[in-house]
Amino acid sequence: MTKLSQYFLVAIGILKTQGLYALIKRVFNKLFPPPLKAELQKDHYSIETRCHPLSFRENIHPEISIIIPVYNKSIYTFTCLKSIHENSKENVYEVIVVDDASSDDTSQMLSNIKGITVIRNPANKGFIYASNTGINAAKGRYIVLLNNDTIVTQGWLNALKETFAHFPDAGLVGAKLIYPDGRLQEAGGIVWQDASAWNYGRYDDPGKPEYSYCRVVDYCSGACLMIKRQDFMDLGLLDEHYTPAYYEDTDLAFRVRKSGKKVYYQPGATVIHFEGISSGTDIAQGAKQYQVINHKKFYDRWEDTLKSHRVNGDMPQLEKERDINKRVLVIDALVLMPDDNSGSLRMFNLLKVFQNLGYKVSFIAANEPKYNENYTLKMQTIGIECFYHPYLESIPAHLKTYGDIYDAVLLSRVHIAEKYIDVARKYCANAMILFDTVDLHFLREQRQAEITQDKRLLATAKMRKQQELSTARKADKTLLVSPVEIELFKQEAPDVPVALLSNIHQNQETAFGFQEREDILFIGGFEHLPNVDAMEFFINEIFPILHSLKPDLKLLIVGSHIPKKIAAHASSHIIIKGFISDIKPVFDRIRLSIAPLRYGAGVKGKINTSMTYGVPVIATTVAAEGMNLVHNKDILIADTPEDFARQIVRAYDDEQLWTDLSNSGKVNIEQHFSFSVAEQQLQNILQDNQHSKSTVEQVINA
């Protein structure tokens, strides 16, 4: 058996001796396939046939430099490197291992690994010196400091890096650290007034909502940290004042904060950490004794800053995010899927607007309160606290316990708002209660009933109207998405306070011009019945006319849950694409977008989205309603099949018209549907709703 094969076995043995079969199943089966539990029961076996020496891809211009200081413990180092190799493939990175004069077989082990940089210190000088040596040799834009007694998991590196994109004020980002037995080790750190530090959530369940969203913290453990290389250089690297180790990571975090940037805890990067392997756990001897010595050094340096911190152990639920003084709870029907439907995209962007206004945002999906590994995680990684089963007993129970801490509660869609508005009013005494209609459901149903001549649906629309009006009267303010609906609501209920808060979009780069594009697009989720009706109308009544005028033109249909009756029309000229997560490549090459809706309400996300990409839109009057769009300037509007087909041909063949519509559409987005517009609208809505931080403290103390 080769030396490399032995490292596989001993790495597994580390876990076996600690009785950690759960971790073997969850982590090591991914790192060292196939499943190994049966292998552990054998006395003699060889895995050389499925073991290959680690070989990292060499990158001349790495984006990320991973620095791993090591001193002995070669088994852990190998395991760490193996996990990086398996779980970081989507990134362009380099690995720099600084061997701080190890006396075991670390040198031999590292010599068998290709594609990494190994720096060997002639003498043991400690963690700080070894880390700085690696940093000075790094070439990446980002630096990752990583302990050798860690196992990184899938997506860790992207999650750390993307935090800098989500939060431009990020200066330092740390990971969620988990013990090998599955307990939480750290969800960010709290530094108290006396400079003592807490690993927030230590020994608790790492899946709890309070540990699972990105947030600003005092510091994160140096076991896994990312920082921009230039920032690190400007700050002066790790301070050798704390040699050999301890408090150097906390000091770095405080220097980052002093520079005007923030420290973020990012649970999307989950790292297993065998704490104490290198330095032990006894603070009376060895390197660990410097934890006590450096505590005093840190306090002496940062005493003035620490005066604003609470005394040790006082209200950690608040101290974990001490800068937060405004909180909003949003209750919607489903987990937000912003790449799937317009309603989710609007709400997802609205949550970000709340954040931009300084609010901590909490979210509950009332009709599916389960954790979604894709979409819940997406929300958490940008700092939205999501509540879900089994940690959420019920919405009324949550409001009863925590209602008084919220400054605002937003209830989205009438069936959700009607169900929870009374309990929100009862328990959220300090909160502004907002009813977000998304669109006026009764108006959409009424129009559908008129087209289909469905008397039963018309009766339902009348009931829905009373439902929406009565719910609105219980709210402090009702949010509507278009000026048309504002005016209609004022006529129906002049006593109800209303405000405009429409769709929220950001213009995208228009990468290709008129000549580099072809065909037309319909985009929309087909669980939304107006979209099904629109496609049936277009395919059956408009497309035959269009096909006779332009035989080579193709229709692309993009959207989730396409019904069989629409899919049955697939042909060489009607291309059924279905759901596409990344729509940019489609919009980059499509020439026109269509919105042939015969009924609906609210503001149409398909029109907004097309215009953000610079793609001109041909739409019906009802589709363009309430969007401040002018025919022949921002959009082309047609309602009959013949006119709709003619307008498509006009824009498809006239490059100047296409260019004018493309430019005007983007202007419309900026003037009416941009983040800056939404921020001003929401700020006006919330400006009279403030309460003191002391109220929150009273709730948490109780």
N, C-alpha and C positions, 0 to 999 in steps of 0.2 A: 504494500500500500504506500502510495506517495505521501510526502509531507502535506501536500495540499489536501488530499483526501482526508487526512487526519483532522485538519482544521474544520472540515464539514462535520465530522463526527463529534469532535470536542465541543464545537459551538452548540450542537444539539444537546450534548451532555450538560452544558451549563444550565440549560433549562430543565433537563430531566432531573438533575440532582435537587432542584428547587421545587419539584413536583408540579411543573408548569405545563402540563399537557394541553391545557386550553390554549396557551400561547403558541405551542407547537402547531396546533391545528389551525389557529387563526393567522399566524405570521410565517412560521418556517415552512409550512407546506407550500406557500407561495414562493419563498426564497429558494428552497431546495426540493423541487418536485422530483419524483412522485411522492405521495404521502409516506411519511417516515415512521409512523407510530409502530408498525409491525417490525421495521428494521431495528428499532431500539431493543427489541426482545431477543435479538440474535447475539450469540457470543462472538462469532466471526463472520464477517461479510466484507465485501468490497464494493465500493460505488465508483471505482475508477472509470468504469465504462460510461457513466453518465456525469462524471465530474471533469470539467475542463479548467485549466488555469484561468484565473480572472484576467481579462484583457479589456481595458478601458479604451475608448476611442480617443485618440489624441487630437486636440483642437488647438490650432495655432492662435486663434482669436476667441478664447472662451468668453462667454457672457458672465459666467459665475465661477468663482474660485472657492473651492471647499477646502478649508484648512483643518487638519486633524492633528493636534499635538498628541504624542503617545509616549508613555514610559512603561515598558513591560506590558503584561496582559495581552500577549499577541493574539490569543484566541478571540478576544473581544474586538480587537482591531480588524481582524479578518472578517468577522461577522458584520461589523459596521460597513466595511468596504463592499462586501457582498450585497448588503441591502441597498447601498447607493447604486451599485451597478444594475440591480434589478428594478429599481423604483425611480430612476431619474432619466430614463432614456429619451424623453421628449425635450430635454434641455441640452444646451451647449455649455459644457462645464469642464473644469480641470480639477484634479484632486492633488493636493499637496499634503503629504504626511511628513511631519517634523518629528523624527525619532530623537527624543531627549536623552540620549545615551542609555538606551535600554540594555539590561544585562541578561535578558532571556533570549529566546530565538526570534524576536521581532525582526531583526535585520534579515535573517534567512527567509522568513515568511514574505517580507516585502519584496525581496529580490525576485520572487516567483510571480509577481503581479506586473503586468505590462500596462503601459499607458498612464502611469501615475508619476508624480515627481516626489522623490524621497530626499529629504534634507536630514543629515545626521549631525547632531550637535556633539562636539568632542567631550563635553561634560554635561551633567544634569544641572540645568539652571532653572527649572520650574516651568509651570504652565504659561505664565505671562510671557517670559522670554521666548519660549517655543512658539507660542501663538504669533507674536510680533515678527519672528523670523519668517514664518509662513506668509504672513500678510505682506511683508516687504518683497517676497518673491512672486506674489500673485499678479495675474494679468487681467483678471475679469473686472467687469464694471461693478459687480456685486461680490462681496465677501461673505462667506458662510463660515462661522466658527462652529465646529462640531466635535463633541467629545468622542473618544474612541469606544466608550462603553455604551453606544447607542445603536438602535436599529431604526432606520428611517422607513416610512411606509409610502405607498403609492400616492403620488400627487404632492408630496411634501414640498419639493423645491419650487414648483409652479405656484403653490399657495403662498409661500413666502415672498416670491418675486412679484406676484400680482398685487400684493398688498400695497406696494409702492405706487402701482398704477391707480388703484382704487382711492388711495389716500395720499395726495401730493405732499402733505405735511409729514409723512412718515420718515423718521430718521433711523429707526431700529425696529426690527421685527423678530419676535420669538415664537417658538412652537408650543403646542400642547405636549406636555411630557407625561408619559404613563409608565407606571411600574410594570415589570414583567408579569406580575400576577393579575394585571388588568385594572388595578386601582389607579386613580388619578394621582400624579405626583405634583403637577403644577399647572394652573391655568392663569399664568401671569403672576406677578409678585406685588405685594404691598410693602412699602417701607413706612414704618411708624415714626412717631416723633422722636423716639430715642434711638433711631437708626437700626433697630432690630427689623428683621424682614420675615415676611410670611410667604410661603408658597400657597397661593390661594387655592382652596379646594383639596388640599392634601388628604389622601387616603379615601376620598369620596368617589362616587360613581362618575366617570368621565363623560357619560352620555347625557348628564343633566343639562337642561337648557342654559342655566346660568354659567356653564363652563364652555359653551359651544358656539359662541359668537365672537367675532373680532371686536376688540375694544382697546382703548388707550389705557395703559397701565404705568405703574411706577418703573418697573423693570421686568425683564425676563431672564431666566437662567442662562448662563453662558454655555450650557450644554448644547444649545442650538440657537444661533443668532444669525440674522442677515443684516448687512449694512452696506450702503454704497461705498465703494472703495475710496472715492475722493473725499467723502465725508469722514471716513476713518482717518485718512491722512491729515485732513484739516484739524481733526480733534486730537491728533497725536497718539494714535493707537492705544493699546491697553497700558495703563499707567503702572510703571514698575515700582511706584510708591507702595503697591500692594504685593510685591514679590514675597513668596513665590506664587501665591494664589489666594483667592477669596476676596469678595467685594469688588474685584476689578470689573465684573460685569455690571454690578449695580452702579458703580462710579461712572462707567461708560454711558449707561442709560441716563444718569443725571446730567452728564455733560451734553448729551444729545438734546435733552430737554432745555438746558440752558442756552443752547444754540438757536432755539426757536422751533425745533422740530419735536415730534412726538414718538413715543415708544408704543408699539402695537403688539398685542398678543393675538396670534393667528392660529385658531384651532384647526383650520383646514390643513395645517402641517402637523401631523401627529407623529411623535417620535417616542419610541420605547427607550427608557434610560435605566441602566443598571447602576443606580446611584451609589456612590461611595466606593466603586471598584478601584479607582486610581489612588484616592487619598484617604480611604477609610471613613469611619463615622465617629471615631472617638476624638472629641475636641481637646482632649488633654495631651495628645501626643501626635507626632508626625506632622504632615502638612496640614492636617485638619485643625491643629491648634491655631493656625493663622486666621481662622474664621473669627476667633475671639479678638486676636491682636488687631486685625484689620477693621473690625467693627468700630473700634475707637478712632482709628485713622479716618474712617469714612465719616463718622459723626463730627469730628473736629472740622473737616473740610466743608460739610454741608449743613451745619447746625442752623444757619439762618433760613435756608430753604425748608428744613424740616419743621420749623415752627408752625407752618400752616397745616401740617399733617395731624391726624388724631393721635391720641395716646394709644399705647399698645392694646389691641383687641377691641377697640371701641368702634362698633358698627362697621364691620368689614364689608357688609353688603353695599354700603355706600362708599367706603374708602377704596374699594376695588376700582371705582370709576368716579373719583372725587370731583372731577370737573363737570359732571353731568348735573344740571339743575332743571331740565325740562324733559318730560317723558310723555310719549304718546303710545297708546295701544290701538292697533288696527285689527279689526275682526272682519275677515272676508269669508267667502264660502269655501274656496278651495286653495290648495297650495299654489302659489304664483308660478306660472310657466311662461315667462316673457318671450320665449321663442316660439310659442304655440298660438297665442291669441292676443288680440288687441287689449282686452280688459286687463289681462295679467301684466302686459307691458306698461299700461298706464299706471296701475297700482304700484308696480315695481319701481317705476321712476318717481312716483309720488313719495314713496318711502325714502328715496334718496333726497328728495327735496326737503322733507322733514329733517333729515340728517344735516343738510346744508344750513338749515335754520337753527341748528344746535340741539335738536331733540335726540334723545335716545329712543329708538323705535323698537317696539315689541309687536309681535304678529301671531295671530291664531287663525288657522284654517278651520272654521267651525264644522264643516261637513266632512272633512277628512283629516282629523287631528292626529295623523301619523307622521313619522319622520320619513321624508322622501330623500333618498341618498343623493339624488341629483339636484333637485330644485330647493329643498330645504337647506342643503349645504351651500348652494349658490347664494342664498340670502344671508346665511350666517357668516360667510367669508367676507361680506361687505359690511358687517357690523349690525345686522338685524337679529335681535333676540327672538327666537321662535319657540313657542310653547307647543308641546305635543305629548301624546300618550307614550308611556304610562305615567309620565311626570305631571301631566295636566289631568287633574281629577275631573273637572268640568269647568265650563266658562263661568257659570254663576259662582262656583266655589273660588275660582281665581279672583273674580271681581270683589267678592266679599273679603278676601284676605288682603289683596293688594290695591283695591280700587282707589284708595285715597292718595296713592303716590302719583297717579296719572294727572297730567295737565290737560290732556285731550284724549278722547276716545272716538275713533272713527269707525262707524258701522257701514259696511259696504254692501249694497244691493238690498232691495226692500225686504226679501224674505229673511235675511240675516238681521237687518235693523229692527224689524218688527218683533222678532223673537227675543232680542237681547236689550232693547232700548230701555225697558222698564227697570231691569236689574242693574244696568249701567247707571241709570239715573239715581237709583237707590244707593249704590255703594261707591260711586265715583263722584263724591260731593264737590271735589275741587276741580273737576274736569269739564271742559267744553265738550258737549256731545254733538258730534257731526254725523249727519246722515248723507252718505255719498250714494246718489242714485245710479251712477255709472251711465245709464241712460234712462229715460222715462219708459218703464216697461209697459205701462198702459198705452202709451202712444204707439209703440211698436206693435203691440197686440191689436190695437184698434185698426191700424193701417193694414195689417195682415188680414183681419176679418173682412175689411172692405174689399180687398182684392179677391179673396177666396169665397166671399159671400157666405161666410160661416157665422150663423146667428149665435151658436154656442160660444164661439171664440169672442164674439162681440160682447156677450154677457160677461165673459171672463175679464175682458178689458175694462168693463165698467167697475167690476169688483176690484180689479188691480188699481184702478184710479183712486178709489176710496181708501185702499190699503196704503198707497203711497202718500196720499194727502194726510191721513191720520197719523202715520209714522212721522212725517215731516213736522207736524204740529207738536210732537213730543221732543224734537231735537232743538238744540240751540241755533243750529244753522243747517240748511239743506244745500248740498253742493250739486250743481248742474253743469253739464259739459258744453252747452252751447247757448248763445244769446237767444236763439229761437225757443229753447226750452225754458229759459229764464222768463221770457215774455208770456209764454203759455201758462207757466206756473203762477205768475203774478195775476193772471186773469182768473185762474181757478181758485187760488188761495192767496189773496192779497195780504192776509195776516201773517203769512209764514216768511221768516227771514231766509233769503236765498243768496247764494254767491256763485260766481262762475269759477270753475276749476276744471279745465279741459284736458285733452290729451297732452302728453309731454314727450317731446322728441328732440333729438340732436341731429343736425345735418351731417351727412357723410360726404366723403370725398367722391366726386364724380370722376371715375378713373378713365372712362372711355367715351368718345364722342358719338355723334349721330351715325356716321358711316361704319362704325365698328359694332353696331348693334342690329338685332333683328328680332322679329316676332313680338307677340303680345302676351301679357301675363294677367292671370287672376290669382290673387292670394287671399286666403281667409280660412279660418277654422270652420269645418262643416257641421259641428255640433250646434252652430248658430244658424237657425233655420233660414233667415234672410239670405244667407250665402248659398244655401242649397237652391232656393227659389231663383236667385240671380243667375246661377249657372244653367239651370234648366231653361230659363228665359233666353239667355244668350245663345246657348248651343242650339236650341230648337228654332228660334225666331231671328236672331241677329247673324249668327255665324254662316248660315247658308247664303245670305246676301253678301256678307263680307268675302266669303270664299269665291263667289262669282266675280267679285271685283279684283281680288288679289289671291289667285289660286295657290301661290307658294307660301303664303303667310301661315304660321302655326300659332296655336293657342297653347300656352303652358298653364297648367292648373296646379297650384302649390297650396297645401293646407292639410291639416290633420283630419282624421275621421271622414274621409271621402266616402259617401254612400255608394252602394252598388249601382244605383240608377245613374249616377254621374260617371262612375268608373266604366260603365258599359259603353260610353261614347268614345273611349280611347281609340285613336286611329293614328295614321301617319301625320295628320294635321291637328289632332287634339292630343296633347301629350300630358298624361297624368303623372305628375311628379310626387304627389303626396306630401307628407311632412318633411321639411328640410330645416335642420337646426341652424345652419349658417346660410342665410339668404343673400349675403353680399355678392357671391359669384353670380347668382341669378340676376340680381339687379344691375350688376356691372355690364351685362351683355344684352339685356332686354331693351327693346326700343320704347314700348308703350305699356301702360298698366290700365286695366279696365275695372270699373265699379258699376255694373249694370243692375243695381239694387232696385227692386220695385217697392219695397217697404223697409222700414227700420226706424231707428231713433238715435239720438246722440250724435257723436262725431265718429267718422269712419276711419279707423286706424289704418286700413289698407291704403287710403288716399294719403294720409300723413306719411306713412312709411315709404311709399313710392316717391313722394316729393323730397324726402330727406336724401334719397339717392339720386335725385335729379332726373327721375323718370316721369315724363308727362302722363297725365291721367285723363281718360275719357269716362265720364260718369253721368248718371241720371240726376235729375233735380233733387230727389230725396237723398241720394248718396252724398251730394255736395252741400246739403243743407247745414246751415249754422257754422260754416267754416271760413266765412269771409272770402270766398272764392268768386272771381269774376270770370264769366265766360269769355273765351278768346284772349284772355290775359293770363290767368293763372291755371286755367283748366278748360276743357271742352265739355259742354253739357248737351246731352241729347236724351230724349225719352222714347221716341218711336224706334222700331228696329231699323228702318231705312236710314233715319238721320244718325243713329248711333254708328252704323256701319260707315256712313259717309265721313263722319268726324274722325273715325279711326284712320281712314285712308288719307284724309287731310294731314293729320299730324305725322302719319307714317312716311309720307312722301315729301313733305316740305321741311327741309332742314332748318330754315330760319324760324319757322313757326315752332318746331320742336325745341330749338335752342331757347327761344323766348319763353316758352312754357316751362322748360326745365329751370331756368333762372328765376322766374317769377314764383314757381312753387317753393323754392328754397327760401325766398324772401318771406312768403306766407308763413312758413314754419317758424322762421326767426321772429316774426312780428306777433304771432298768435299762439304758438305751440312749443316754444323753447323752454328750457329749464329756467332761464332768467325771468320769463313771463310768469311761469308757474310759481316761482319763489315769491314774486311780488304779490300774486294773487293769494297765496297761502298765508303770507305774512300779514296781509290786510285782514284775512279771516280770523287769525289767531291773536291779533295785537292786543285785544282787551282781555285775554285769558292768561293771567300770570298769577302764580301763588308762590309763597315763600318756601325755601328749602327746609325750613324748620318743620313744616307740615309733614314732609316726607320722612324726616327723622323720627317724628312722633309715631308714624305708622310702623316703621321698621322696629322701633323700640318696643312697641306694643306686641 
